[in-house]
Amino acid sequence: MINYPTIDPVAISLGPLQVHWYGLMYVVGFVAAWWLGCKRAPRIGLTKDDIGDLLFYCAIGVVVGGRLGYALFYGLGQWAADPLWVFRVWDGGMSFHGGLLGVLLAAWLFARRKQLAFFTLTDFIAPLVPIGLGAGRIGNFINHELPGRVTSLPWGMPFPGMGPEPRHPSALYEAFLEGVILFAILWWVSAEPRARGFLSGLFLLGYGVFRFMVEFVRMPDAHIGYLAFGWFTMGMLLTLPMIALGLLFIVWSRNQPVDAKV
């Protein structure tokens, strides 16, 4: 058993101003996406300024989509009881699936503005996302979020506020799989020209499979619990369409043109 590390969720405190590690993880993700995007921007005819604009679109999509997604998928009762709660993002509650939908809408608007094929742009974006996902999961770990189920494995950790039993550090599992491994796969595959839509499908499939796997050792949201069978969670339910769409896009891409290296 390993002791859960004691890390203050507040990274910087200047009087009433507090900067949380979780917020800094978003900064890490966007800075990494900007740097990597600038390296590859010429491949689809974009400039560094275009990458900055694209990230601005996506940042709005992540925040608005992530918050609305959480409210709809996980907090509908709380939203109904307190309509203004959805605007209090500092109270916590963001959904990856909602954030993804927000980013896709932002990408569609940006692609129209730049007269790019939608899947050309999403293929470009896909390898830039996992670093932010991994950083966000580290932020969850520092915030004592996403507790895992009880385990006898030697790296189990007592989760703060949940008793002395060692539990899976599920947030770290996700940081490794959705962040490190998914980034390595997408960056390596995207080094060569691929059919349009293939990388987008591979991202959906990879994230979906990794998230579905981790859900087996991650505790469900307390106010929702298991949806069925004593193990099927809301995260699994929301991830299944991603896996299906990922496979569909990969098959569909076989009949699509090969874009420039993205």
C-alpha positions as CSV (number, residue, x, y, z in Angstrom):
1,M,0.0,0.0,0.0
2,I,1.2,3.5,-0.8
3,N,0.2,6.6,1.1
4,Y,-1.9,9.1,-0.9
5,P,0.4,12.1,-1.4
6,T,-0.5,15.3,0.4
7,I,-0.5,18.1,-2.2
8,D,-2.3,21.3,-1.6
9,P,-4.9,21.8,-4.4
10,V,-4.0,25.5,-4.3
11,A,-0.7,26.0,-6.2
12,I,-0.4,29.7,-5.7
13,S,-2.1,31.9,-3.1
14,L,-1.7,35.6,-3.2
15,G,-4.1,37.1,-0.6
16,P,-7.7,36.5,-1.9
17,L,-6.3,35.2,-5.2
18,Q,-5.9,31.5,-5.4
19,V,-4.5,29.5,-8.4
20,H,-5.4,25.8,-8.3
21,W,-3.4,23.0,-9.7
22,Y,-6.5,21.9,-11.6
23,G,-6.7,25.2,-13.4
24,L,-3.0,25.1,-14.2
25,M,-3.4,21.7,-15.8
26,Y,-5.8,23.3,-18.3
27,V,-3.0,25.8,-19.0
28,V,-0.5,23.0,-19.5
29,G,-2.9,21.3,-22.0
30,F,-3.5,24.4,-24.1
31,V,0.1,25.4,-24.1
32,A,1.2,22.0,-25.2
33,A,-1.5,21.9,-27.9
34,W,-0.4,25.4,-29.1
35,W,3.3,24.4,-29.3
36,L,2.6,21.1,-31.1
37,G,0.0,22.6,-33.3
38,C,2.4,25.4,-34.4
39,K,4.9,22.7,-35.4
40,R,2.4,21.1,-37.8
41,A,0.3,24.1,-38.8
42,P,1.9,24.4,-42.3
43,R,0.8,20.9,-43.2
44,I,-2.8,22.0,-43.6
45,G,-2.1,25.6,-44.5
46,L,-2.5,27.3,-41.1
47,T,-0.3,29.9,-39.5
48,K,0.7,30.3,-35.8
49,D,-1.9,33.0,-35.5
50,D,-4.5,30.5,-36.8
51,I,-3.5,28.0,-34.2
52,G,-4.0,30.7,-31.5
53,D,-7.5,31.4,-32.9
54,L,-8.3,27.7,-33.1
55,L,-7.3,27.2,-29.4
56,F,-9.5,30.1,-28.4
57,Y,-12.4,28.5,-30.2
58,C,-11.6,25.1,-28.5
59,A,-11.1,26.7,-25.1
60,I,-14.6,28.1,-25.2
61,G,-15.9,24.8,-26.4
62,V,-14.2,22.8,-23.6
63,V,-15.5,25.1,-20.8
64,V,-19.0,25.6,-22.1
65,G,-19.5,22.0,-23.4
66,G,-17.8,20.5,-20.4
67,R,-20.0,22.3,-17.9
68,L,-23.2,21.8,-19.8
69,G,-22.3,18.2,-20.4
70,Y,-21.7,17.6,-16.7
71,A,-25.0,19.3,-15.9
72,L,-27.0,17.2,-18.3
73,F,-25.2,13.8,-17.8
74,Y,-24.4,14.0,-14.1
75,G,-26.1,16.9,-12.4
76,L,-29.5,17.4,-14.0
77,G,-31.3,17.3,-10.6
78,Q,-29.0,19.9,-9.1
79,W,-29.4,22.1,-12.1
80,A,-33.2,21.9,-11.9
81,A,-33.1,22.8,-8.2
82,D,-30.6,25.7,-8.7
83,P,-30.5,27.0,-12.3
84,L,-27.7,29.4,-11.5
85,W,-25.5,26.5,-10.3
86,V,-24.4,25.7,-13.9
87,F,-22.6,29.1,-14.0
88,R,-20.6,28.4,-10.8
89,V,-17.8,26.5,-12.6
90,W,-15.5,27.1,-9.5
91,D,-17.8,24.6,-7.6
92,G,-16.4,21.8,-9.8
93,G,-18.1,19.5,-12.3
94,M,-16.8,19.1,-15.9
95,S,-17.6,16.3,-18.3
96,F,-15.1,15.1,-20.9
97,H,-17.9,14.0,-23.2
98,G,-19.6,17.4,-23.0
99,G,-16.2,19.1,-23.6
100,L,-15.6,16.9,-26.6
101,L,-19.0,17.9,-28.2
102,G,-18.1,21.6,-27.5
103,V,-14.7,21.2,-29.2
104,L,-16.3,19.5,-32.2
105,L,-18.7,22.4,-32.6
106,A,-15.8,24.9,-32.2
107,A,-13.8,22.9,-34.9
108,W,-16.8,23.0,-37.2
109,L,-17.1,26.8,-36.9
110,F,-13.3,27.2,-37.4
111,A,-13.2,24.8,-40.4
112,R,-16.0,26.8,-42.1
113,R,-14.2,30.0,-41.4
114,K,-10.9,28.7,-42.9
115,Q,-12.6,26.7,-45.7
116,L,-11.1,23.4,-44.4
117,A,-12.7,20.0,-44.6
118,F,-14.1,19.2,-41.1
119,F,-12.3,15.9,-40.8
120,T,-9.1,17.4,-42.0
121,L,-9.2,19.7,-39.0
122,T,-10.3,17.1,-36.5
123,D,-7.5,14.8,-37.7
124,F,-5.1,17.7,-37.1
125,I,-6.5,18.3,-33.6
126,A,-6.7,14.7,-32.5
127,P,-3.0,14.2,-31.6
128,L,-2.9,17.6,-29.7
129,V,-5.6,16.6,-27.2
130,P,-4.1,13.7,-25.1
131,I,-1.5,15.8,-23.2
132,G,-4.3,18.0,-21.9
133,L,-6.4,15.0,-21.0
134,G,-3.4,13.5,-19.0
135,A,-2.7,16.8,-17.3
136,G,-6.4,17.2,-16.4
137,R,-6.4,13.7,-14.7
138,I,-3.3,14.7,-12.7
139,G,-5.3,17.7,-11.6
140,N,-8.2,15.3,-10.6
141,F,-5.7,13.3,-8.5
142,I,-4.4,16.4,-6.7
143,N,-8.0,17.4,-6.0
144,H,-8.8,14.0,-4.5
145,E,-11.3,13.3,-7.3
146,L,-12.2,10.1,-9.1
147,P,-11.7,7.6,-6.3
148,G,-11.0,4.0,-7.3
149,R,-12.5,0.8,-6.0
150,V,-10.9,-1.1,-3.1
151,T,-7.8,-3.2,-4.2
152,S,-5.2,-5.5,-2.8
153,L,-2.6,-4.5,-5.4
154,P,0.6,-3.1,-3.9
155,W,0.2,0.4,-5.4
156,G,-3.3,0.8,-3.8
157,M,-3.8,4.1,-1.9
158,P,-6.2,5.0,0.9
159,F,-8.3,7.7,-0.7
160,P,-8.8,10.9,1.4
161,G,-12.1,10.8,3.2
162,M,-13.0,7.2,2.2
163,G,-11.5,5.2,5.0
164,P,-8.2,3.2,5.4
165,E,-8.8,0.7,2.6
166,P,-6.3,0.9,-0.3
167,R,-8.0,1.9,-3.6
168,H,-7.0,2.0,-7.2
169,P,-5.5,5.4,-8.2
170,S,-7.9,5.5,-11.1
171,A,-7.1,9.2,-12.0
172,L,-3.4,8.2,-12.5
173,Y,-4.5,5.2,-14.7
174,E,-6.4,7.6,-16.9
175,A,-3.5,10.1,-17.0
176,F,-1.2,7.3,-18.3
177,L,-3.7,5.7,-20.7
178,E,-5.6,8.7,-22.0
179,G,-2.6,11.0,-21.8
180,V,0.7,9.3,-22.4
181,I,-0.2,6.2,-24.3
182,L,-2.9,7.8,-26.5
183,F,-0.6,10.7,-27.3
184,A,2.2,8.3,-28.3
185,I,-0.1,6.3,-30.6
186,L,-1.7,9.3,-32.3
187,W,1.6,11.3,-32.7
188,W,3.3,8.2,-34.2
189,V,0.5,7.3,-36.5
190,S,0.0,10.9,-37.7
191,A,3.7,11.1,-38.7
192,E,2.7,9.7,-42.1
193,P,-0.2,10.8,-44.4
194,R,-3.5,9.1,-43.5
195,A,-6.9,8.9,-45.1
196,R,-9.2,11.7,-44.0
197,G,-11.1,10.8,-40.8
198,F,-8.8,8.0,-39.8
199,L,-7.0,9.9,-37.0
200,S,-10.3,11.2,-35.7
201,G,-11.7,7.7,-35.5
202,L,-8.5,6.4,-33.9
203,F,-8.8,9.0,-31.2
204,L,-12.4,8.2,-30.4
205,L,-11.7,4.5,-30.4
206,G,-8.5,4.8,-28.3
207,Y,-10.0,7.1,-25.7
208,G,-13.2,5.1,-25.6
209,V,-11.5,1.8,-25.0
210,F,-9.1,3.2,-22.3
211,R,-11.9,5.0,-20.5
212,F,-14.1,1.9,-20.6
213,M,-11.3,-0.2,-19.1
214,V,-10.6,2.2,-16.2
215,E,-14.3,2.5,-15.4
216,F,-14.1,-1.1,-14.1
217,V,-11.8,0.1,-11.2
218,R,-13.2,3.6,-10.8
219,M,-16.0,4.3,-8.4
220,P,-19.2,5.6,-10.0
221,D,-20.5,9.1,-9.1
222,A,-22.1,8.7,-5.7
223,H,-25.4,10.4,-6.6
224,I,-25.8,8.1,-9.7
225,G,-24.2,4.8,-8.7
226,Y,-24.2,1.8,-11.1
227,L,-26.7,1.9,-13.9
228,A,-26.9,-1.9,-14.3
229,F,-25.3,-5.3,-13.5
230,G,-23.5,-3.9,-10.4
231,W,-20.6,-2.6,-12.6
232,F,-22.0,-0.7,-15.6
233,T,-21.5,3.1,-15.1
234,M,-22.5,6.3,-16.7
235,G,-19.0,6.7,-18.0
236,M,-19.3,3.4,-19.8
237,L,-22.7,4.4,-21.3
238,L,-21.3,7.6,-22.6
239,T,-18.1,5.9,-23.9
240,L,-19.8,3.2,-26.0
241,P,-21.0,5.6,-28.7
242,M,-17.4,6.9,-29.0
243,I,-16.1,3.4,-29.6
244,A,-18.8,2.7,-32.2
245,L,-18.2,6.0,-34.0
246,G,-14.4,5.5,-33.8
247,L,-14.7,2.2,-35.6
248,L,-17.2,3.7,-38.1
249,F,-14.9,6.6,-39.0
250,I,-11.9,4.2,-39.4
251,V,-13.9,2.1,-41.8
252,W,-15.3,5.1,-43.6
253,S,-11.9,6.7,-44.0
254,R,-10.8,3.8,-46.3
255,N,-12.8,5.5,-49.1
256,Q,-11.6,9.0,-48.3
257,P,-8.7,11.0,-49.8
258,V,-5.3,11.0,-48.1
259,D,-4.6,14.4,-46.5
260,A,-1.2,16.0,-46.1
261,K,0.7,14.9,-43.0
262,V,-1.4,16.1,-40.1
